[in-house]
Amino acid sequence: MHEAGGLEKQIASLEVSALLNDVDDRKDAILSIHPGAGGKESQDWASMLMRMYQRWFEAKRYEYLMLDYQSGEEAGLKSVTFEVKGNFAYGYLKSENGVHRLVRISPFDTNSRRHTSFASVAILPEVDDSIEIEIDETELRVDTFRSSGAGGQHVNKTESAVRMTHFPTGIVVQSQTERSQHRNRENCMKQLKARIYQLEREKQEKEKMLKGGEKKKIEWGSQIRSYVLHPYNLVKDHRTDYETSNALGVLDGDLDSFIEAYLHQFKS
């Protein structure tokens, strides 16, 4: 029986792999999380999402490196960016791109009222050496500043953190997790190249759809999934209608069923 179960899992895994046939699916990924409006409520939600993805990375045995982290003033985080390395990292994670909504009894509300919080997740394919992206240094502004970790820990006395502004696109990226300014600069350049590459891909997709006469709306950052912890437990994906009552399991990194449902519905 165990052998049959293992074979079924292998077949299911091969079926999912067959859906990952986009040009970028095999690439490593850059994942960023930003809280929506709402102060510590949404910042705490962003930190819950960070933990969820870290658990998923570990279950997949993916390597991940924190490129940037900005802690919240009272709780949670203002932003975090990871580099994720592993087979088909971008192909699997692209399903997570968009706005994630949480409904719960707030731990910060003394009246125990129900609150709704939002956070956005952005997924980019990391640009490898096979793709050339020219960045003119004269079109960049590079600022350095002192970095600090969560809760003001690990404050650097030197200005090792780096922020880059790309004038032609208006893209701003930063990195402050490395002690070396040179390494933080490299991390910024990775993020910048990925953002520029994604902009070009989106432009090409829009042109292709216009030529094909497609009426489908292209919406970046639309709400994709709701996580309800009160008055019942439910996680529902609004694109595929896949749902589960095991909300705590999902928040503990059990995302594969949602990812597979997305890949089956939106296969290339």
Secondary structure, DSSP 8 states (H G I E B T S, - for coil): -HHHHHHHHHHHHHHHHHH--STTTTS-EEEEEEE-SSTHHHHHHHHHHHHHHHHHHHHHT-EEEEEEEEE-SSSSEEEEEEEEESTTHHHHHGGG-EEEEEEEE-TT-TT--EEEEEEEEEEEE---TTS-----GGGEEEEEE----GGG-S--SS--EEEEEETTTTEEEEE-SSSSHHHHHHHHHHHHHHHHHHHHHHHHHHHHHHHTT------SS-EEEEEE-SSS-EEEETTT--EES-HHHHHTT--HHHHHHHHHHT--
